[in-house]
Amino acid sequence: MFDFGIIGGGIVGLATAHALSQQNSGARLVVVEKEPREAMHQSGRNSGVLHTGVYYKPGSLKATTCRAGKIAMQEFCQENDVPFDLCGKVIVATCDSEIPRLDNILSRGTENGVACQRIDAQQLKEIEPQAYGVAAIHVPEAGIVDYKKVCKAFVRQLRSAGHEVRFDFEVKDIRRGKSDITLSCGTDKVIAGHVVNCAGVYSDRIVRLAGGSPTNRLVPFRGEYYELRPEFRHLCKNLIYPVPDPSFPFLGVHLTRMIDGSVECGPNAVLALAREGYSWKTLRLGELAESLSYSGFQRLALKHWRIGAGEVWRSLSKRAFVRALQKLVPEIRTQHVSPCRAGVRAQAIASDGKPVDDFLFQADDRITHVLNAPSPGATASIQIGRHIAGRILDDVNAASGSS
């Protein structure tokens, strides 16, 4: 019998286990993960950026947890010998029509306490000599890290504290008892007093397994990357981002110098043909039908069909993908980049077609569900874990006080 069971061995699940362990030292914890190791999906297939909170609506969970989470992540990395680099980033307006949106980002960042400043085209050239823009925001405290290494450090720390992390455990059944919850994977079972669902792109399915009903639907969007060939890495010194479309839930194709010195370009955003569909060849008809038949996705696709068509074209055409990069770095050519990896982002979509703009949690009788934790979820993960742990421990104390 465990006090807490966490479903999902990605960064949010592991950070939540870490927080529960720290806030309740006598508790017994177990993390169950369906894959043979940690961070095999969203947590290990992202841009590796330490976000600052510059984009997010002041007062939102994204804004508050990102700010505190970034500091906590840096401290965790220092304590556990995980390398990171506060290299800075620029958000670039490539035409005058983008300046009002750029100024709105600057206003939000300033209100959120982010050290950021508006710079002109000449100052941009001093920071990123190959970038083009009419104006930009410089965010010197942005950084990069390898979140797979962060997750490995979480696993080591949890196990050294006497907790369990079980791989190859896919939750197939959930049964509620009077005071416990049983998670089953075939004949293998885990019994816990409280459960936290951090199953990423499958978290809404876990809600249904537990007998609940998710308030929104998770839709998988694949993001594809190219990598600058080593001899052309000088085209990007650190992080170069476009001004994002505020009506679309992604930040746009950007250039990122990774912690190992490589430079990745992307990601785009296309509907994945499976919840873990990392290429056009990976198709699961049932999962695709779930996405296509959902009224929220249909409304989103109808409203943004031009953007969606452009994303699909960039996925199919390397030349089109490179043209998007050339808006930021004009010197890039198709021969400068090679296909790289892909990731799938779980984005909650409301029934009215609007992407859920903030982190979303749902509590349901000793089960806490994480139903939307896209970017900056990795940066904010430790603070998300503390937030969830605080809510659970408050419930535990309230229940023990009333008994």
N, C-alpha and C positions, 0 to 999 in steps of 0.2 A: 504493500500500500504506500503510495506516494502522496505527499501533500499537494504537489502541483505537477501537472502534466502539460507539456507544451508540444503542440503539433506543428512541425516545421523546423527544419535545420538550416534555414536561411538566416540572414543577419538580424531580422526583427525577432524571430523566435529565440535565437541564441542570446540576443541582448536582453530580452524579457526574462529568460531564465537567469541570466547574470544578475539582473536587478532584483528578482525575487530571492535569489541566493543571498545577496548583500543585505536586503531589507528584512530577511527572516532567517537568521543564521542556523536555526535548529531545524529548518524544513528539509524534507527529502524531495528532490526534483528529478524528473526524467524528461528528456527531449526525445521525441520520436520523429524520424525522417524517412521518407519512402525510398530515397536514393542511397547508394553505397557510401556517400560521403557528404559533407556539408557544402552549402553554397553552390550547388550545381546549376541553379537556374537564375532568377533575377539578381541574386546577391553576387554571383560570380560572372555576370554578363552585362555589366553596366560600364559607364565611362570612368568610374573610379574617382569622381570629383568630391571633394569636401566642400559642400555648398555653404553659403553664408547666410541665406535668408533674404537676399536682396529682392527676389521676385514676389514674395508672398504677401497676401493681404494682412496688414497689421492686426494683431490680436488673434489671428487664426492659429490653429494647432500647428500647421506647417511652419508659420513664422516663429512661434515661441519654442517649439521643440527643435527646430533646426538651429536656432541660435545657441540654446543650451546644449543641444546634442553635439554640435561641432566641437565645442570646448571639451565636453566629456570624451568624445572620440579621440581628440588629440592627446588628452591625458592617458587614456587607455593604451593608445599606441606607444606613447613614451614608456609607460610602465611595463609593456609586454614586448618591447623591441620590434615593433612593426613600423617600418619606415614610412614617412609621409613628408610632403613638401608643400609649404605655403607659398606657392609660386605666383599667385595672382592670376586674374582673368580680365579680359576686356569684353564688353557687350557692345557690339558695333552697329550703328545706324549707317546703312549704305546709301540712303537717299534722304532728302529733306522730309518726305512724308512719314518717315519712321521716327522723327525727332520727338513729336508729342508722346509717343509710347515710350521712348527712351527716357524722357523726363519723368514720366509716371513711375517707371522702375526706380529711377534715382530717388524720387519722393518716398516710395515705399521702403527702399533700402535704408534711407536716412532715418525714417520713423522706426524701423526695426533695429536701429542701433548698429548698422553695418558701416564699416569704414569704406566709403566709396566716394568717388568724385567724377564730375563731368570733365572730359578732356576734348580738345579739338583734334583736327586731322593730323597736325604736326606732332602733337604729344602722343597720339596713337602710334605714329611711325617710330617714335623713340622707344616705345614699349614692344611693339610688334612690327618690325620694319617691313614685312611683306603684306601686312593687312591693309585693306582699303576701307575707308569710311569717311563720312562727312562730320561725324562726331561719335563719341563713345563714352562709356562709363568704365572707369578703372576700379577694380575690386581687388586690392592687393592681398587681402586675407584669405582669398579662395585658395584651395589646395587640391592635392591629389594623393591617393592612397590605394593600396590593393585590398579591396574588401574581402577577397578570399582569404588573405593572410589574417585579417581581423577575425574572420569566422573561425579559422583554425585556432587562434589564440583563445577565443571564447570556449571552444571545445576543450582545450587543454586545461583552462582554468576551472571549468565546471567539473571535469573528471578529477582534477587534483583536490577539489573540495569534497569529493565523495559522491557527487551526483552522477546520474547515468545519461549517456547520449547513445541512443539505439538507432542504428542505420538499418536499411532494408525493412522498415516497419511502415507499411502503408495502411492507414486507418481505413478499414472497410465497414466497420460497424461501431456505433456508439450507443451504449445503454446507460440509462440513469438509474441509480439506486436511491435510497432515502438520504444517504449522506455521502455518496461517492458516484463516480462516473467510470465506466469501463470502456476502454478503447481496445478494439480487436483487430488483429491482422492474422487471419486464419486462426490457428490454434494459439497463437501468441497473444497475450493480453496484458494490458497495463491498467491498473486501478488507481485513481487519483481523486483527491477531495475537490480540487478545482482544475479546470482545463483552460488553456489559452490556445485559440485557433490562430496560428500564424502560417497558414498553408498557402499563402501567396495566391497564385492564379486559380487555385482550387478552394479557396477559403469559403466561397459561397456554397460549394457542394458540401463542405463540412457542416455548415449551418443546417442544411437540409438533412444530412445524416443524423444530426442531433435533434431532429424534430422541429426545427425552427423554419423561419421564412426570411430570407435576406431582403433588405429594403431596396436594394439595387442589384444590378447584374454586373458581374465582372466580364469585361470583354478583352481578349488578348490582342495586343498590337505588337507585331514584330518590328524590331529595329535592326537595321543592317549597317555594318561598318566597313569602311575601307581603311587601309593602313598606308601611310607614306613610306615609300621605299627608303632605306637608310640614307642614301645619298641626297635625298630631298627633304630630310627632317628639318633643315634650317628654315624652311618656309613657315614653321610655327615654333615659336620659342616656348610658349606655355599654353594658355587656354584662350581660344577665340570663339566667341558666341555671337549669333545674330540677335536682333530684337525679335522676341517671340510674338506670335499672334495670340492675343489674350483670349480669344474665343476657342482656341485649340489647346488641348491639355499637355502639349509637348513643347520643348524649348527650341526645336529646329536643329538642322544639321550644323554641327560645330566641329572644331578641331581641338583635340586634347593631347597634350604631351603626358604620357602615362608615367608611372613611377619608375619603370625600367628604361625610360628614355625614348621608347617608340612613340609615334604620333598616330592616333586613330582619328578618323573622319567619319562623322555620323552622330547619332543614328537617324534614319528616316522613320516613318511610322506607317505601317500597312497592317490591315487586318490579318492576323495569323490564321491559318487554315486548321490549326489545332491549338489547344491551350499551351502546349509545349512544341509548337511548330516553328522550328528555326530555319526552315527553308520552304520554298514553294512546293517541294516534293513531299513534305510531311503533311498529310491530310487525314483528319479524323472526321468522317462525315457527321457523326452525331454532335461533336463539339462545334463544328462549323455551322450546323443547322441551328444550334442553340443561339449562336451569335446573330445569324442572319434573320432568324424569326423573332428576335427580341425587338419590341416596338421602340425602345429607347435607342438601340443602335440604328434602326431604320430612320428615325428622325434625325439623328446625328449625321448619318451618311447623306441624307437628302439635303440638309442645310449646308454641309461642307463638301459637296460632291466635287467641286473644282479642286479643293485642297487634296481630297482623297485621291482623285485621278492623278494629280501631280506626284503624290507619294508613290503610287503604284508604278508610274512611268520611271521614276528615279530608281525604283527597285529593279526594274527590268532592263534599264539602260544605264550602263556605266557612264556614258557621255553626259546624260541628263543629271546624274548624281554629281559629277564633277562640275557641271555648270552651276549647281547650287553652291558648291564650295568656292567657285571663282568669284562669287559675289563678295566673299570675305577676303579671299587671297587670290587675286587675279592671275598670278604666275603658275598656279597649279594646272597640270595637264593630265590627260587620261593615263599616260605612260608613267606618271609619277606615283600612282596608287595601285595597290593590289587588294583583291577581296580579302576581308578579314572575317571576324566572327559575327554572330547575330545574337540578339537577346529578345525576350518577350516580356513586355510590360503589362501587368494586370491593372486595367483602369476601370474603376466603377463608373457606370453610366446610369443616370436616373431614367425613369420611364418617360420623361418629357424630352429626352435626347441630350440633356446637358451633362457633361462630364462632372463628376463629383470633384469639387475643387479643393477639398481639404481631406486630411486623414479622417477615417471613419471607424469607430468602434461600436460594437453592439454587445450588451451584456444580457445573458439569458440563463438564469438559475445555475450558478456555479460554472458557467462557460462564458468566457470573454472572446468575442470574435473580432479579429482585425480584418475589416472588409475593404479598406482602401489605404494603401501605404506606398504609393508610387514615389518618384523623386519629390523631395529629398529624403525618402525613407531610410536609405542607408546612412546618410550623415546624421539623421535625427534618431537612429535606432536605439541608442542607449537611453535617451530621454523618453522616447516612446515606451521603452521597457519600464522605466521608472514610473511613468504615468499609469501604465496598466497595473504594475505591481502595487502602486499606491491605492488604486481603486479596489483591487482584490483584497488587499489587507484591511482596508476600511470595512469592506463587506464582512470579512471573517471576524473582525473585532466586534462589529455590530451584532452579528449572529450569536457570538459567544456571550455578549453582554445581555442579550435578551433571553438566553436559555437558562 
